[in-house]
Amino acid sequence: MAIPLRLFLIPLLLVSFTCNGGAQSGSLLQTVQEHFAGIWVGINHDYTVNPANTSKITITVRKDQHEGRLDMEYVYGGEGKPIERYKRRVIFEPKTSTVFIDRKGFGKEHLVADHLDEFLRNGYGDFTLHGVVDHKGDHHAFSRIDYHLSPDSWGYEVYVSTFGGPFLRTGDWSLKRMSVTP
């Protein structure tokens, strides 16, 4: 049975930030947590099929009672298309500039995060994740995910390279904030 590509391409669903850097880091994580919270609506493009598949998407992000944790639910479809829901857990580790992603039954990944310190300091901006991932059963795939967060928009693009080949864009998400509270 093939694993739906969208399960690979949804790296940010349940976000849990952890840090051993004390009060200042906790404060930075809380700011980022507040900046992600809300209801986001937009479009996802899946470039792994021809023609590319475009889906409407709503992402609801709630602050959890634990410091820095966000609960996210992605809902794809509607308007005549089947509705699909996905959840994930992502743990940002600022001390090591890494991110751990648990795709709940579809693999776990530990990725390096570039520009994470700057993103945490500003609360908005760009950061990139990269590392070896399990892509369509290929354990030799290397992924790069470019994230962009501003007060009113959130987007990211996923690129995959297999066996040292060129990076190919496999999907992107473009979202606008509809509400700061879910």
Secondary structure as GFF3:
##gff-version 3
##sequence-region A 1 182
A	DSSP	alpha_helix	5	9	.	.	.	ID=ss1
A	DSSP	beta_strand	14	17	.	.	.	ID=ss2
A	DSSP	alpha_helix	23	36	.	.	.	ID=ss3
A	DSSP	beta_strand	38	46	.	.	.	ID=ss4
A	DSSP	beta_strand	53	63	.	.	.	ID=ss5
A	DSSP	beta_strand	69	78	.	.	.	ID=ss6
A	DSSP	beta_strand	81	86	.	.	.	ID=ss7
A	DSSP	beta_strand	89	93	.	.	.	ID=ss8
A	DSSP	beta_strand	98	102	.	.	.	ID=ss9
A	DSSP	beta_strand	108	114	.	.	.	ID=ss10
A	DSSP	alpha_helix	116	122	.	.	.	ID=ss11
A	DSSP	beta_strand	125	135	.	.	.	ID=ss12
A	DSSP	beta_strand	138	149	.	.	.	ID=ss13
A	DSSP	beta_strand	153	162	.	.	.	ID=ss14
A	DSSP	beta_strand	168	179	.	.	.	ID=ss15
###
